[in-house]
Each structure stands twice: as C-alpha cells, then as structure tokens.
Amino acid sequence: MMRSHWIRALLLLLGAALVALIFSAYLRPAFMLDLANRLLLCM
C-alpha cells in the first residue's frame, strides 16, 4: 500500500516537471533550442 503512494507521488512530480519544462519552452524558446542542440550533440 505504501509503495503505491510513493509511485503516485513520483508520477505527479514527473508530470509537474514536464509541465514546467513546456512552460519554460514557451517563455524562452531560444534557450530551449540551445539546450536541445546541446543534448543532441552529446549523443
């Protein structure tokens, strides 16, 4: 029972982080493009 609470909290935290990332992409598109380029160059 306790484990399902941790999994749900983790999923909520991940969802909130994803929404924050998308929101920041709308606020500063040049920074997000630079970040995406850096991540692609590392692979």
CHARMM-style PDB file with segment names, atoms N, HN, CA, C and O in Angstrom:
ATOM      1  N   MET     1       0.830  -1.206   0.000  1.00  0.00      PROA
ATOM      2  CA  MET     1       0.000   0.000   0.000  1.00  0.00      PROA
ATOM      3  C   MET     1       0.869   1.262   0.000  1.00  0.00      PROA
ATOM      4  O   MET     1       0.623   2.199  -0.760  1.00  0.00      PROA
ATOM      5  N   MET     2       1.875   1.267   0.855  1.00  0.00      PROA
ATOM      6  HN  MET     2       2.074   0.506   1.472  1.00  0.00      PROA
ATOM      7  CA  MET     2       2.722   2.453   0.954  1.00  0.00      PROA
ATOM      8  C   MET     2       3.490   2.686  -0.347  1.00  0.00      PROA
ATOM      9  O   MET     2       3.769   3.824  -0.722  1.00  0.00      PROA
ATOM     10  N   ARG     3       3.826   1.593  -1.025  1.00  0.00      PROA
ATOM     11  HN  ARG     3       3.600   0.668  -0.721  1.00  0.00      PROA
ATOM     12  CA  ARG     3       4.596   1.718  -2.252  1.00  0.00      PROA
ATOM     13  C   ARG     3       3.782   2.435  -3.334  1.00  0.00      PROA
ATOM     14  O   ARG     3       4.344   3.222  -4.096  1.00  0.00      PROA
ATOM     15  N   SER     4       2.493   2.184  -3.417  1.00  0.00      PROA
ATOM     16  HN  SER     4       2.036   1.545  -2.798  1.00  0.00      PROA
ATOM     17  CA  SER     4       1.679   2.828  -4.439  1.00  0.00      PROA
ATOM     18  C   SER     4       1.588   4.337  -4.209  1.00  0.00      PROA
ATOM     19  O   SER     4       1.471   5.106  -5.163  1.00  0.00      PROA
ATOM     20  N   HSD     5       1.643   4.759  -2.950  1.00  0.00      PROA
ATOM     21  HN  HSD     5       1.739   4.135  -2.175  1.00  0.00      PROA
ATOM     22  CA  HSD     5       1.641   6.195  -2.660  1.00  0.00      PROA
ATOM     23  C   HSD     5       2.921   6.852  -3.171  1.00  0.00      PROA
ATOM     24  O   HSD     5       2.889   7.964  -3.697  1.00  0.00      PROA
ATOM     25  N   TRP     6       4.050   6.154  -3.011  1.00  0.00      PROA
ATOM     26  HN  TRP     6       4.076   5.251  -2.584  1.00  0.00      PROA
ATOM     27  CA  TRP     6       5.319   6.701  -3.487  1.00  0.00      PROA
ATOM     28  C   TRP     6       5.338   6.773  -5.007  1.00  0.00      PROA
ATOM     29  O   TRP     6       5.835   7.743  -5.580  1.00  0.00      PROA
ATOM     30  N   ILE     7       4.802   5.756  -5.654  1.00  0.00      PROA
ATOM     31  HN  ILE     7       4.399   4.969  -5.188  1.00  0.00      PROA
ATOM     32  CA  ILE     7       4.774   5.749  -7.121  1.00  0.00      PROA
ATOM     33  C   ILE     7       3.880   6.870  -7.634  1.00  0.00      PROA
ATOM     34  O   ILE     7       4.223   7.551  -8.600  1.00  0.00      PROA
ATOM     35  N   ARG     8       2.740   7.058  -6.991  1.00  0.00      PROA
ATOM     36  HN  ARG     8       2.461   6.505  -6.206  1.00  0.00      PROA
ATOM     37  CA  ARG     8       1.828   8.130  -7.412  1.00  0.00      PROA
ATOM     38  C   ARG     8       2.464   9.499  -7.197  1.00  0.00      PROA
ATOM     39  O   ARG     8       2.333  10.379  -8.049  1.00  0.00      PROA
ATOM     40  N   ALA     9       3.154   9.694  -6.067  1.00  0.00      PROA
ATOM     41  HN  ALA     9       3.261   8.979  -5.375  1.00  0.00      PROA
ATOM     42  CA  ALA     9       3.827  10.967  -5.801  1.00  0.00      PROA
ATOM     43  C   ALA     9       4.931  11.216  -6.817  1.00  0.00      PROA
ATOM     44  O   ALA     9       5.129  12.346  -7.263  1.00  0.00      PROA
ATOM     45  N   LEU    10       5.648  10.162  -7.180  1.00  0.00      PROA
ATOM     46  HN  LEU    10       5.487   9.244  -6.817  1.00  0.00      PROA
ATOM     47  CA  LEU    10       6.721  10.299  -8.170  1.00  0.00      PROA
ATOM     48  C   LEU    10       6.158  10.664  -9.536  1.00  0.00      PROA
ATOM     49  O   LEU    10       6.729  11.497 -10.239  1.00  0.00      PROA
ATOM     50  N   LEU    11       5.039  10.046  -9.917  1.00  0.00      PROA
ATOM     51  HN  LEU    11       4.575   9.369  -9.345  1.00  0.00      PROA
ATOM     52  CA  LEU    11       4.418  10.364 -11.197  1.00  0.00      PROA
ATOM     53  C   LEU    11       3.886  11.795 -11.217  1.00  0.00      PROA
ATOM     54  O   LEU    11       3.991  12.483 -12.233  1.00  0.00      PROA
ATOM     55  N   LEU    12       3.322  12.241 -10.114  1.00  0.00      PROA
ATOM     56  HN  LEU    12       3.236  11.683  -9.289  1.00  0.00      PROA
ATOM     57  CA  LEU    12       2.851  13.627 -10.035  1.00  0.00      PROA
ATOM     58  C   LEU    12       4.013  14.602 -10.149  1.00  0.00      PROA
ATOM     59  O   LEU    12       3.901  15.629 -10.819  1.00  0.00      PROA
ATOM     60  N   LEU    13       5.124  14.288  -9.501  1.00  0.00      PROA
ATOM     61  HN  LEU    13       5.215  13.453  -8.957  1.00  0.00      PROA
ATOM     62  CA  LEU    13       6.302  15.147  -9.565  1.00  0.00      PROA
ATOM     63  C   LEU    13       6.868  15.190 -10.981  1.00  0.00      PROA
ATOM     64  O   LEU    13       7.271  16.249 -11.461  1.00  0.00      PROA
ATOM     65  N   LEU    14       6.897  14.045 -11.643  1.00  0.00      PROA
ATOM     66  HN  LEU    14       6.570  13.184 -11.254  1.00  0.00      PROA
ATOM     67  CA  LEU    14       7.381  13.998 -13.018  1.00  0.00      PROA
ATOM     68  C   LEU    14       6.475  14.789 -13.944  1.00  0.00      PROA
ATOM     69  O   LEU    14       6.955  15.491 -14.834  1.00  0.00      PROA
ATOM     70  N   GLY    15       5.176  14.681 -13.744  1.00  0.00      PROA
ATOM     71  HN  GLY    15       4.786  14.111 -13.022  1.00  0.00      PROA
ATOM     72  CA  GLY    15       4.228  15.435 -14.554  1.00  0.00      PROA
ATOM     73  C   GLY    15       4.382  16.930 -14.353  1.00  0.00      PROA
ATOM     74  O   GLY    15       4.322  17.699 -15.312  1.00  0.00      PROA
ATOM     75  N   ALA    16       4.581  17.346 -13.099  1.00  0.00      PROA
ATOM     76  HN  ALA    16       4.630  16.721 -12.320  1.00  0.00      PROA
ATOM     77  CA  ALA    16       4.762  18.767 -12.810  1.00  0.00      PROA
ATOM     78  C   ALA    16       6.055  19.286 -13.443  1.00  0.00      PROA
ATOM     79  O   ALA    16       6.092  20.409 -13.946  1.00  0.00      PROA
ATOM     80  N   ALA    17       7.106  18.480 -13.419  1.00  0.00      PROA
ATOM     81  HN  ALA    17       7.076  17.568 -13.010  1.00  0.00      PROA
ATOM     82  CA  ALA    17       8.367  18.882 -14.041  1.00  0.00      PROA
ATOM     83  C   ALA    17       8.216  19.011 -15.551  1.00  0.00      PROA
ATOM     84  O   ALA    17       8.784  19.915 -16.164  1.00  0.00      PROA
ATOM     85  N   LEU    18       7.450  18.104 -16.148  1.00  0.00      PROA
ATOM     86  HN  LEU    18       6.989  17.369 -15.650  1.00  0.00      PROA
ATOM     87  CA  LEU    18       7.221  18.166 -17.586  1.00  0.00      PROA
ATOM     88  C   LEU    18       6.424  19.414 -17.966  1.00  0.00      PROA
ATOM     89  O   LEU    18       6.734  20.071 -18.960  1.00  0.00      PROA
ATOM     90  N   VAL    19       5.411  19.737 -17.190  1.00  0.00      PROA
ATOM     91  HN  VAL    19       5.159  19.203 -16.382  1.00  0.00      PROA
ATOM     92  CA  VAL    19       4.624  20.945 -17.455  1.00  0.00      PROA
ATOM     93  C   VAL    19       5.488  22.187 -17.294  1.00  0.00      PROA
ATOM     94  O   VAL    19       5.371  23.126 -18.081  1.00  0.00      PROA
ATOM     95  N   ALA    20       6.356  22.205 -16.282  1.00  0.00      PROA
ATOM     96  HN  ALA    20       6.451  21.443 -15.642  1.00  0.00      PROA
ATOM     97  CA  ALA    20       7.247  23.348 -16.081  1.00  0.00      PROA
ATOM     98  C   ALA    20       8.224  23.491 -17.248  1.00  0.00      PROA
ATOM     99  O   ALA    20       8.535  24.605 -17.668  1.00  0.00      PROA
ATOM    100  N   LEU    21       8.701  22.373 -17.765  1.00  0.00      PROA
ATOM    101  HN  LEU    21       8.448  21.468 -17.424  1.00  0.00      PROA
ATOM    102  CA  LEU    21       9.622  22.411 -18.909  1.00  0.00      PROA
ATOM    103  C   LEU    21       8.926  22.951 -20.152  1.00  0.00      PROA
ATOM    104  O   LEU    21       9.502  23.756 -20.885  1.00  0.00      PROA
ATOM    105  N   ILE    22       7.709  22.520 -20.392  1.00  0.00      PROA
ATOM    106  HN  ILE    22       7.241  21.867 -19.797  1.00  0.00      PROA
ATOM    107  CA  ILE    22       6.953  23.012 -21.547  1.00  0.00      PROA
ATOM    108  C   ILE    22       6.645  24.498 -21.391  1.00  0.00      PROA
ATOM    109  O   ILE    22       6.721  25.257 -22.357  1.00  0.00      PROA
ATOM    110  N   PHE    23       6.299  24.910 -20.176  1.00  0.00      PROA
ATOM    111  HN  PHE    23       6.237  24.293 -19.391  1.00  0.00      PROA
ATOM    112  CA  PHE    23       6.006  26.320 -19.929  1.00  0.00      PROA
ATOM    113  C   PHE    23       7.240  27.180 -20.155  1.00  0.00      PROA
ATOM    114  O   PHE    23       7.147  28.267 -20.725  1.00  0.00      PROA
ATOM    115  N   SER    24       8.405  26.694 -19.706  1.00  0.00      PROA
ATOM    116  HN  SER    24       8.481  25.811 -19.243  1.00  0.00      PROA
ATOM    117  CA  SER    24       9.638  27.459 -19.912  1.00  0.00      PROA
ATOM    118  C   SER    24      10.008  27.507 -21.388  1.00  0.00      PROA
ATOM    119  O   SER    24      10.628  28.470 -21.839  1.00  0.00      PROA
ATOM    120  N   ALA    25       9.635  26.479 -22.147  1.00  0.00      PROA
ATOM    121  HN  ALA    25       9.131  25.696 -21.782  1.00  0.00      PROA
ATOM    122  CA  ALA    25       9.911  26.486 -23.587  1.00  0.00      PROA
ATOM    123  C   ALA    25       9.128  27.598 -24.272  1.00  0.00      PROA
ATOM    124  O   ALA    25       9.613  28.193 -25.234  1.00  0.00      PROA
ATOM    125  N   TYR    26       7.936  27.884 -23.793  1.00  0.00      PROA
ATOM    126  HN  TYR    26       7.542  27.401 -23.011  1.00  0.00      PROA
ATOM    127  CA  TYR    26       7.155  28.974 -24.375  1.00  0.00      PROA
ATOM    128  C   TYR    26       7.713  30.333 -23.965  1.00  0.00      PROA
ATOM    129  O   TYR    26       7.637  31.294 -24.731  1.00  0.00      PROA
ATOM    130  N   LEU    27       8.271  30.414 -22.765  1.00  0.00      PROA
ATOM    131  HN  LEU    27       8.333  29.633 -22.143  1.00  0.00      PROA
ATOM    132  CA  LEU    27       8.792  31.700 -22.303  1.00  0.00      PROA
ATOM    133  C   LEU    27      10.128  32.053 -22.946  1.00  0.00      PROA
ATOM    134  O   LEU    27      10.361  33.209 -23.299  1.00  0.00      PROA
ATOM    135  N   ARG    28      11.013  31.055 -23.099  1.00  0.00      PROA
ATOM    136  HN  ARG    28      10.824  30.116 -22.812  1.00  0.00      PROA
ATOM    137  CA  ARG    28      12.346  31.308 -23.653  1.00  0.00      PROA
ATOM    138  C   ARG    28      12.680  30.272 -24.720  1.00  0.00      PROA
ATOM    139  O   ARG    28      13.418  29.324 -24.452  1.00  0.00      PROA
ATOM    140  N   PRO    29      12.148  30.442 -25.918  1.00  0.00      PROA
ATOM    141  CA  PRO    29      12.368  29.421 -26.954  1.00  0.00      PROA
ATOM    142  C   PRO    29      13.826  29.310 -27.400  1.00  0.00      PROA
ATOM    143  O   PRO    29      14.270  28.221 -27.763  1.00  0.00      PROA
ATOM    144  N   ALA    30      14.574  30.404 -27.382  1.00  0.00      PROA
ATOM    145  HN  ALA    30      14.213  31.289 -27.087  1.00  0.00      PROA
ATOM    146  CA  ALA    30      15.973  30.339 -27.825  1.00  0.00      PROA
ATOM    147  C   ALA    30      16.802  29.488 -26.864  1.00  0.00      PROA
ATOM    148  O   ALA    30      17.666  28.725 -27.295  1.00  0.00      PROA
ATOM    149  N   PHE    31      16.541  29.617 -25.574  1.00  0.00      PROA
ATOM    150  HN  PHE    31      15.839  30.237 -25.224  1.00  0.00      PROA
ATOM    151  CA  PHE    31      17.263  28.816 -24.582  1.00  0.00      PROA
ATOM    152  C   PHE    31      16.926  27.338 -24.736  1.00  0.00      PROA
ATOM    153  O   PHE    31      17.806  26.482 -24.651  1.00  0.00      PROA
ATOM    154  N   MET    32      15.652  27.045 -24.963  1.00  0.00      PROA
ATOM    155  HN  MET    32      14.937  27.741 -25.033  1.00  0.00      PROA
ATOM    156  CA  MET    32      15.249  25.645 -25.111  1.00  0.00      PROA
ATOM    157  C   MET    32      15.840  25.039 -26.384  1.00  0.00      PROA
ATOM    158  O   MET    32      16.197  23.861 -26.399  1.00  0.00      PROA
ATOM    159  N   LEU    33      15.945  25.823 -27.435  1.00  0.00      PROA
ATOM    160  HN  LEU    33      15.656  26.780 -27.423  1.00  0.00      PROA
ATOM    161  CA  LEU    33      16.563  25.335 -28.669  1.00  0.00      PROA
ATOM    162  C   LEU    33      18.043  25.052 -28.440  1.00  0.00      PROA
ATOM    163  O   LEU    33      18.565  24.044 -28.914  1.00  0.00      PROA
ATOM    164  N   ASP    34      18.719  25.938 -27.715  1.00  0.00      PROA
ATOM    165  HN  ASP    34      18.295  26.757 -27.329  1.00  0.00      PROA
ATOM    166  CA  ASP    34      20.122  25.736 -27.398  1.00  0.00      PROA
ATOM    167  C   ASP    34      20.309  24.493 -26.536  1.00  0.00      PROA
ATOM    168  O   ASP    34      21.239  23.718 -26.755  1.00  0.00      PROA
ATOM    169  N   LEU    35      19.435  24.303 -25.564  1.00  0.00      PROA
ATOM    170  HN  LEU    35      18.679  24.933 -25.386  1.00  0.00      PROA
ATOM    171  CA  LEU    35      19.508  23.131 -24.699  1.00  0.00      PROA
ATOM    172  C   LEU    35      19.286  21.846 -25.492  1.00  0.00      PROA
ATOM    173  O   LEU    35      19.982  20.854 -25.277  1.00  0.00      PROA
ATOM    174  N   ALA    36      18.326  21.863 -26.403  1.00  0.00      PROA
ATOM    175  HN  ALA    36      17.761  22.670 -26.578  1.00  0.00      PROA
ATOM    176  CA  ALA    36      18.066  20.687 -27.244  1.00  0.00      PROA
ATOM    177  C   ALA    36      19.268  20.385 -28.137  1.00  0.00      PROA
ATOM    178  O   ALA    36      19.627  19.222 -28.322  1.00  0.00      PROA
ATOM    179  N   ASN    37      19.883  21.419 -28.684  1.00  0.00      PROA
ATOM    180  HN  ASN    37      19.591  22.363 -28.533  1.00  0.00      PROA
ATOM    181  CA  ASN    37      21.069  21.204 -29.520  1.00  0.00      PROA
ATOM    182  C   ASN    37      22.209  20.608 -28.714  1.00  0.00      PROA
ATOM    183  O   ASN    37      22.911  19.720 -29.197  1.00  0.00      PROA
ATOM    184  N   ARG    38      22.399  21.084 -27.501  1.00  0.00      PROA
ATOM    185  HN  ARG    38      21.829  21.805 -27.109  1.00  0.00      PROA
ATOM    186  CA  ARG    38      23.469  20.544 -26.664  1.00  0.00      PROA
ATOM    187  C   ARG    38      23.216  19.084 -26.313  1.00  0.00      PROA
ATOM    188  O   ARG    38      24.145  18.277 -26.295  1.00  0.00      PROA
ATOM    189  N   LEU    39      21.961  18.743 -26.036  1.00  0.00      PROA
ATOM    190  HN  LEU    39      21.206  19.399 -26.051  1.00  0.00      PROA
ATOM    191  CA  LEU    39      21.647  17.354 -25.715  1.00  0.00      PROA
ATOM    192  C   LEU    39      21.857  16.453 -26.926  1.00  0.00      PROA
ATOM    193  O   LEU    39      22.347  15.333 -26.780  1.00  0.00      PROA
ATOM    194  N   LEU    40      21.494  16.921 -28.116  1.00  0.00      PROA
ATOM    195  HN  LEU    40      21.096  17.831 -28.235  1.00  0.00      PROA
ATOM    196  CA  LEU    40      21.670  16.116 -29.310  1.00  0.00      PROA
ATOM    197  C   LEU    40      23.153  15.938 -29.655  1.00  0.00      PROA
ATOM    198  O   LEU    40      23.556  14.887 -30.152  1.00  0.00      PROA
ATOM    199  N   LEU    41      23.949  16.957 -29.391  1.00  0.00      PROA
ATOM    200  HN  LEU    41      23.621  17.811 -28.987  1.00  0.00      PROA
ATOM    201  CA  LEU    41      25.379  16.848 -29.688  1.00  0.00      PROA
ATOM    202  C   LEU    41      26.093  15.919 -28.721  1.00  0.00      PROA
ATOM    203  O   LEU    41      27.150  15.384 -29.053  1.00  0.00      PROA
ATOM    204  N   CYS    42      25.539  15.719 -27.535  1.00  0.00      PROA
ATOM    205  HN  CYS    42      24.680  16.154 -27.265  1.00  0.00      PROA
ATOM    206  CA  CYS    42      26.162  14.814 -26.563  1.00  0.00      PROA
ATOM    207  C   CYS    42      25.947  13.351 -26.934  1.00  0.00      PROA
ATOM    208  O   CYS    42      26.711  12.485 -26.509  1.00  0.00      PROA
ATOM    209  N   MET    43      24.924  13.074 -27.716  1.00  0.00      PROA
ATOM    210  HN  MET    43      24.303  13.778 -28.061  1.00  0.00      PROA
ATOM    211  CA  MET    43      24.618  11.670 -28.063  1.00  0.00      PROA
ATOM    212  C   MET    43      25.480  11.186 -29.203  1.00  0.00      PROA
ATOM    213  OT1 MET    43      25.359  10.036 -29.624  1.00  0.00      PROA
TER     214      MET     43
END
